[in-house]
Amino acid sequence: MLRTGEIPAAQTLKDEALPFETLDGLYAKSRNYDTLARHICAEIKRRGKEKNVCYVVDGSGREDRAACMLLKNKNVRLLDGRSKAESYAALAKLEGEYTALSAFSVTESKLSLPLVVYDVTADNVGDVKLALAEKFGDEAEAVLITDGRAKTVPLYEIDRKKLSFLTGLVLKKQDLLTKTRFDFEDVVTILKRLRAPDGCPWDKVQTHESIRINAIEEAYEFVDAIDREDPDRMREEAGDVLMQSLFHTLIEEERGNFTVTDMLSELCLKLITRHTHVFGTDKASGADGALSVWEKNKMTEKHQTTYSDAVNDVPQVFPALLRAQKIAKRMEKGGWDPATVENFERKFREEYGELKEAMERGDKDAVLEELGDVLFCTVELGRAAGCDCELALLETVKKAAARYNAYERLVLADGKDVHSLTEQEKEEYYRRAKDAARA
């Protein structure tokens, strides 16, 4: 039983007058390579119940998915041939270790160079090209091997070439400076090079403290790109945020405290252990349920035995409004008064009265304290309304700025001074500015 009549072994069997059958008919019945392998495996097993069957493939049996499935059976014996990948590597003059993959597995595999791809056909070469180009770039050099001959072509050309049944593809190691596509490991390599003794004079002397503010600035720039709904800027700023994280991690790696792998491992473990409703036995109904599971697991992980521990865990560098909202939310989980409109109205009247009294006394310290209490009350109102207070204020600030821009533009267009308007004129310009900004 031959996987296909297209392999050279078919002609050999004909020359020797040895009877055989092919499984070519199963190709048309199969949606993909996995389905084909299952169909082949089922057919061989069915025929094997009647008599001994020899399943013949090109190259090594371990390069054929159906053969690997069959080898799990105790009554199957492997008479192996020379690996196709090994043959292609030799023709491409590839030395040392390499990764070998079937073309049918390229789109689902982790790709690294040097790489040898076998089983390249007219049916799958397009998918192979797209997967490799996404990882290594359209212009990457590829050694295309057809009928025992090797030719180097740009990767984008491989689906324009004539292919035989036994076609292979070899991509060799790329030099960092010739790459057009990079991955996570490349970022780490570049940053380590910059931090090396003979690296960048600026990068190699930086410390956590000297670039601390950069992490904050880059995070804000990324959020700004989100607010602008600008995918190009988001792509750039997301990279800058990642770079900041890696830079600080490499400083600690140099000190022997933890490595990039340690950092990534902790991240992955955290994602798994906090999503026990996905990776464990917890149940969660909707987004609120999932968040409750996350918070519960987070407290366990951080050994927070009291709600005060959770309150004190909110970073002090957060913007005041954001920190207030997070602390208030955690206090409520710990039994503090819930955020309701009724509680706000009662508390606000009390705090606003104390603020007015402090202002009337001219007590600046008391005014500062009482104003903070009023603002904190407003945060509670925002929580009661289910709003993100930080976002709400940002939107209002943007709205106010837009309205003032329109207001001043209208006043100046009429040849007037913004400081010499009557109250009636101010009201009229404000109304027109409001309409203009809304438009």
C-alpha distance (Angstrom), angle and dihedral (degrees) to the residues before:
residue distance angle dihedral
M1 . . .
L2 3.83 . .
R3 3.78 120.5 .
T4 3.80 85.9 -136.3
G5 3.76 137.6 -6.6
E6 3.81 88.7 -129.6
I7 3.81 95.3 79.7
P8 3.86 120.4 96.8
A9 3.80 90.2 -116.4
A10 3.82 88.6 71.3
Q11 3.80 91.4 64.5
T12 3.80 90.9 45.2
L13 3.79 90.7 54.4
K14 3.80 90.6 48.3
D15 3.80 91.0 50.5
E16 3.81 89.9 51.2
A17 3.82 91.3 46.0
L18 3.80 90.7 -123.6
P19 3.83 114.8 153.7
F20 3.80 118.0 -121.8
E21 3.78 142.9 159.0
T22 3.82 128.9 -142.6
L23 3.78 130.4 -139.0
D24 3.81 94.0 -144.4
G25 3.79 90.5 121.0
L26 3.80 90.9 66.9
Y27 3.82 92.2 62.7
A28 3.80 93.0 69.9
K29 3.82 91.1 48.1
S30 3.81 94.6 52.5
R31 3.81 125.5 86.2
N32 3.79 94.4 -157.5
Y33 3.80 144.1 -10.0
D34 3.81 93.8 -81.0
T35 3.79 91.3 53.1
L36 3.82 90.4 47.0
A37 3.80 91.0 52.0
R38 3.81 91.3 50.6
H39 3.80 91.9 47.9
I40 3.81 91.7 49.4
C41 3.80 91.9 46.7
A42 3.82 91.6 50.0
E43 3.82 92.5 48.5
I44 3.81 93.9 48.8
K45 3.80 90.7 48.5
R46 3.81 91.1 48.9
R47 3.79 92.9 50.1
G48 3.81 90.7 42.4
K49 3.79 90.2 64.1
E50 3.82 88.9 65.6
K51 3.82 101.7 42.0
N52 3.81 143.5 -23.7
V53 3.79 112.2 -60.9
C54 3.80 129.4 -160.0
Y55 3.81 110.7 -155.9
V56 3.82 107.5 -157.1
V57 3.82 123.9 -158.7
D58 3.79 133.8 168.2
G59 3.80 115.7 -101.0
S60 3.79 121.7 -5.4
G61 3.78 119.8 -5.7
R62 3.79 88.3 -133.9
E63 3.81 89.3 64.5
D64 3.82 90.8 61.0
R65 3.81 116.9 82.6
A66 3.82 95.3 -151.8
A67 3.82 90.8 49.6
C68 3.82 90.4 51.3
M69 3.81 89.2 51.7
L70 3.81 90.8 49.9
L71 3.81 92.0 49.6
K72 3.80 89.0 67.3
N73 3.80 87.4 73.6
K74 3.81 116.3 88.5
N75 3.80 95.0 -136.3
V76 3.82 94.4 57.7
R77 3.82 122.2 99.9
L78 3.82 125.5 -165.6
L79 3.81 122.0 -139.7
D80 3.77 97.6 -175.1
G81 3.79 128.5 -150.0
R82 3.77 131.5 -158.9
S83 3.77 113.7 -64.6
K84 3.82 115.2 -105.0
A85 3.79 89.3 -146.1
E86 3.81 90.1 54.3
S87 3.79 90.9 50.6
Y88 3.80 92.8 49.2
A89 3.81 92.3 47.0
A90 3.82 89.8 53.1
L91 3.83 92.7 48.6
A92 3.82 90.2 49.3
K93 3.84 89.6 48.3
L94 3.78 89.8 -122.6
E95 3.78 112.8 165.9
G96 3.79 130.7 -164.7
E97 3.79 128.3 10.1
Y98 3.78 123.8 -13.5
T99 3.80 141.4 166.4
A100 3.81 116.1 -107.1
L101 3.80 122.3 -158.9
S102 3.77 138.3 167.8
A103 3.80 112.1 -115.6
F104 3.79 86.5 -122.6
S105 3.83 89.9 62.5
V106 3.81 100.0 44.6
T107 3.80 96.7 95.4
E108 3.81 92.4 52.7
S109 3.79 100.4 40.7
K110 3.78 136.6 85.6
L111 3.78 104.7 -107.7
S112 3.80 125.4 -145.5
L113 3.79 135.6 159.8
P114 2.98 138.3 -73.6
L115 3.80 89.2 46.3
V116 3.81 133.1 177.7
V117 3.81 117.4 -165.0
Y118 3.81 120.4 -168.2
D119 3.83 131.7 -178.5
V120 3.82 91.9 47.9
T121 3.81 108.0 167.3
A122 3.79 137.8 170.2
D123 3.81 87.7 -102.3
N124 3.81 97.5 55.4
V125 3.82 104.4 26.0
G126 3.82 91.9 93.2
D127 3.80 92.7 55.6
V128 3.82 90.3 44.5
K129 3.80 91.5 52.7
L130 3.81 93.5 49.0
A131 3.82 93.5 48.1
L132 3.81 94.1 47.4
A133 3.81 94.0 42.5
E134 3.81 91.0 52.2
K135 3.79 89.1 54.4
F136 3.82 103.5 34.2
G137 3.84 106.4 16.8
D138 3.81 134.7 -102.2
E139 3.80 92.7 -91.5
A140 3.81 96.2 53.0
E141 3.81 112.1 128.0
A142 3.80 113.1 -109.3
V143 3.79 127.1 -172.8
L144 3.82 106.2 -141.2
I145 3.79 112.7 -159.0
T146 3.80 118.4 -162.0
D147 3.82 126.8 166.0
G148 3.79 91.0 -11.2
R149 3.82 95.3 -52.0
A150 3.81 124.2 113.6
K151 3.79 124.7 -148.6
T152 3.81 128.1 175.1
V153 3.81 114.1 -134.5
P154 3.83 136.4 158.9
L155 3.79 109.9 -88.8
Y156 3.80 92.4 -116.7
E157 3.82 90.1 64.1
I158 3.81 99.9 55.7
D159 3.81 95.0 94.5
R160 3.82 90.3 51.7
K161 3.80 93.6 60.1
K162 3.79 128.2 89.4
L163 3.80 109.8 -101.4
S164 3.78 130.9 -159.8
F165 3.78 125.6 -156.1
L166 3.80 89.8 -97.3
T167 3.80 99.9 54.5
G168 3.78 123.8 147.1
L169 3.77 136.0 -177.7
V170 3.80 128.9 -149.4
L171 3.80 126.5 -168.0
K172 3.78 115.8 -172.3
K173 3.80 128.9 -151.8
Q174 3.81 112.9 -68.5
D175 3.78 124.1 -135.8
L176 3.80 111.4 -119.9
L177 3.81 93.4 -124.7
T178 3.81 93.8 51.7
K179 3.80 95.6 50.3
T180 3.78 122.8 110.9
R181 3.83 95.4 -177.7
F182 3.80 123.6 49.6
D183 3.79 137.7 -173.8
F184 3.80 138.5 -156.3
E185 3.80 93.4 -81.3
D186 3.81 90.2 54.2
V187 3.82 90.7 56.1
V188 3.81 90.2 52.8
T189 3.82 91.1 46.7
I190 3.81 92.5 51.2
L191 3.82 94.0 47.3
K192 3.81 91.4 48.4
R193 3.79 89.2 50.7
L194 3.81 90.5 51.5
R195 3.81 90.5 49.9
A196 3.82 93.7 47.4
P197 3.85 119.5 111.4
D198 3.81 89.6 -103.9
G199 3.81 93.4 39.0
C200 3.79 131.6 98.4
P201 3.85 112.0 -29.4
W202 3.81 90.3 -140.1
D203 3.81 100.5 42.1
K204 3.79 96.1 47.0
V205 3.82 94.9 57.1
Q206 3.80 97.9 47.7
T207 3.81 121.4 115.2
H208 3.80 134.8 -168.6
E209 3.79 89.1 -96.3
S210 3.81 96.9 47.2
I211 3.80 94.4 54.7
R212 3.80 98.8 29.2
I213 3.80 93.1 110.2
N214 3.82 90.7 51.6
A215 3.80 91.0 68.4
I216 3.81 90.5 54.3
E217 3.81 93.4 45.6
E218 3.81 93.6 48.6
A219 3.80 91.9 48.2
Y220 3.81 90.4 52.1
E221 3.81 91.3 47.3
F222 3.79 89.9 52.1
V223 3.81 91.3 50.6
D224 3.80 89.1 47.8
A225 3.82 89.4 54.6
I226 3.82 88.8 52.0
D227 3.80 91.0 50.6
R228 3.79 90.0 49.5
E229 3.83 89.9 50.3
D230 3.81 86.9 -132.3
P231 3.85 110.0 152.6
D232 3.81 93.6 -173.4
R233 3.79 92.6 53.8
M234 3.81 91.1 42.0
R235 3.81 89.5 55.9
E236 3.80 91.1 51.6
E237 3.80 96.5 43.8
A238 3.81 93.9 45.0
G239 3.80 86.8 57.6
D240 3.80 90.9 50.6
V241 3.81 91.3 51.6
L242 3.82 90.1 50.2
M243 3.80 90.7 48.6
Q244 3.80 91.6 53.5
S245 3.80 91.3 51.5
L246 3.80 92.3 48.8
F247 3.81 93.6 45.1
H248 3.81 91.7 56.8
T249 3.81 90.6 43.7
L250 3.82 91.4 53.4
I251 3.82 90.8 51.0
E252 3.82 87.9 57.2
E253 3.80 90.9 44.5
E254 3.79 89.0 55.7
R255 3.81 88.8 52.2
G256 3.81 91.0 50.8
N257 3.81 94.4 -117.3
F258 3.80 101.8 115.9
T259 3.81 139.5 -24.0
V260 3.79 136.4 -132.0
T261 3.80 88.0 -101.6
D262 3.82 90.0 52.5
M263 3.80 89.8 52.5
L264 3.81 93.8 47.9
S265 3.79 92.2 44.7
E266 3.80 91.9 53.0
L267 3.80 90.4 48.4
C268 3.82 93.1 51.3
L269 3.80 93.1 45.0
K270 3.80 89.9 49.6
L271 3.80 91.9 51.3
I272 3.80 90.3 50.8
T273 3.81 98.9 43.0
R274 3.80 94.6 44.6
H275 3.82 93.3 48.5
T276 3.79 95.4 59.3
H277 3.81 87.6 145.0
V278 3.83 86.3 66.1
F279 3.83 103.9 29.6
G280 3.80 99.0 24.8
T281 3.79 143.2 31.8
D282 3.81 101.3 -77.3
K283 3.80 119.1 112.8
A284 3.81 125.1 -138.2
S285 3.78 128.1 -174.6
G286 3.79 111.9 -155.6
A287 3.79 129.4 -33.1
D288 3.84 94.5 -53.5
G289 3.80 91.3 53.6
A290 3.79 91.6 49.1
L291 3.81 90.5 49.9
S292 3.80 91.1 51.6
V293 3.80 90.9 52.9
W294 3.82 89.8 48.3
E295 3.83 92.4 51.0
K296 3.80 92.4 46.9
N297 3.80 92.1 50.9
K298 3.80 91.4 43.9
M299 3.81 92.3 55.9
T300 3.81 90.2 48.7
E301 3.80 92.4 48.1
K302 3.80 93.6 48.7
H303 3.81 91.7 45.8
Q304 3.79 90.2 -120.6
T305 3.79 104.2 166.3
T306 3.82 96.3 172.7
Y307 3.78 134.4 39.4
S308 3.80 88.0 -119.7
D309 3.80 87.2 65.3
A310 3.80 88.8 56.9
V311 3.81 92.3 46.0
N312 3.79 92.0 50.7
D313 3.81 90.7 48.0
V314 3.83 92.9 69.1
P315 3.85 105.2 108.2
Q316 3.80 113.7 -106.4
V317 3.82 91.5 -143.3
F318 3.81 92.1 67.2
P319 3.81 115.6 112.6
A320 3.81 107.3 -90.5
L321 3.81 95.8 -112.1
L322 3.80 93.5 49.1
R323 3.81 92.1 45.9
A324 3.81 91.2 48.6
Q325 3.80 92.0 53.3
K326 3.81 93.6 47.9
I327 3.81 93.7 46.7
A328 3.81 92.3 47.1
K329 3.80 90.4 50.7
R330 3.80 92.4 51.5
M331 3.81 92.2 45.8
E332 3.80 89.5 53.6
K333 3.83 89.9 52.8
G334 3.80 85.8 54.0
G335 3.81 94.4 56.2
W336 3.85 101.0 -85.9
D337 3.80 118.5 142.6
P338 3.82 110.0 -68.2
A339 3.78 120.5 -114.4
T340 3.83 104.5 -100.6
V341 3.79 133.8 149.8
E342 3.82 89.8 -119.0
N343 3.82 92.9 53.3
F344 3.80 89.7 47.0
E345 3.80 94.3 52.3
R346 3.81 92.4 49.9
K347 3.80 95.2 44.4
F348 3.81 94.5 41.2
R349 3.83 93.5 54.8
E350 3.79 89.2 50.7
E351 3.82 96.0 47.1
Y352 3.83 94.3 41.5
G353 3.80 90.3 52.7
E354 3.81 90.6 51.9
L355 3.82 89.9 48.7
K356 3.82 92.1 52.7
E357 3.80 91.2 49.4
A358 3.81 91.7 50.9
M359 3.80 90.9 49.2
E360 3.80 91.5 49.5
R361 3.81 90.2 51.5
G362 3.80 90.3 48.5
D363 3.81 90.1 -128.4
K364 3.83 102.6 155.2
D365 3.79 95.5 -172.4
A366 3.79 91.4 51.0
V367 3.83 91.3 45.8
L368 3.79 90.3 54.2
E369 3.80 91.6 49.7
E370 3.80 95.5 45.6
L371 3.80 93.2 45.2
G372 3.80 87.9 55.3
D373 3.82 89.0 52.6
V374 3.82 90.6 51.4
L375 3.79 91.5 49.7
F376 3.80 91.0 48.3
C377 3.81 88.8 52.9
T378 3.79 88.7 53.5
V379 3.80 89.3 53.0
E380 3.80 88.2 55.2
L381 3.81 89.6 52.0
G382 3.79 89.1 52.1
R383 3.79 90.5 51.7
A384 3.81 90.8 48.2
A385 3.80 88.1 53.8
G386 3.81 90.9 48.9
C387 3.80 92.7 -117.9
D388 3.80 133.2 140.5
C389 3.82 99.9 -118.0
E390 3.80 94.4 -159.3
L391 3.80 91.1 52.7
A392 3.80 92.9 43.7
L393 3.80 92.6 54.5
L394 3.80 92.6 44.4
E395 3.81 90.5 53.2
T396 3.80 90.9 49.3
V397 3.80 91.8 49.1
K398 3.80 90.3 51.6
K399 3.80 90.5 47.2
A400 3.82 92.5 48.7
A401 3.82 91.9 49.1
A402 3.81 91.9 49.0
R403 3.78 91.6 49.8
Y404 3.79 93.1 48.7
N405 3.81 91.3 48.7
A406 3.81 89.6 53.9
Y407 3.83 90.9 43.2
E408 3.80 94.4 54.0
R409 3.79 92.3 42.2
L410 3.83 91.1 54.9
V411 3.82 93.2 46.4
L412 3.81 93.5 49.1
A413 3.81 91.2 45.3
D414 3.81 87.6 60.6
G415 3.81 90.8 50.7
K416 3.81 94.2 -112.4
D417 3.80 135.0 133.2
V418 3.81 116.8 -116.4
H419 3.82 88.8 -139.9
S420 3.80 96.5 55.0
L421 3.82 102.5 53.3
T422 3.77 123.9 122.5
E423 3.80 118.8 -123.4
Q424 3.80 89.4 -106.5
E425 3.83 91.0 52.3
K426 3.80 91.0 48.0
E427 3.79 90.4 52.7
E428 3.80 91.8 49.1
Y429 3.80 94.5 47.6
Y430 3.79 90.5 45.6
R431 3.80 91.0 52.8
R432 3.82 91.6 49.2
A433 3.81 91.3 45.2
K434 3.79 90.8 50.8
D435 3.81 90.6 52.4
A436 3.81 91.9 45.7
A437 3.80 93.8 49.2
R438 3.81 91.2 47.8
A439 3.82 90.2 51.3
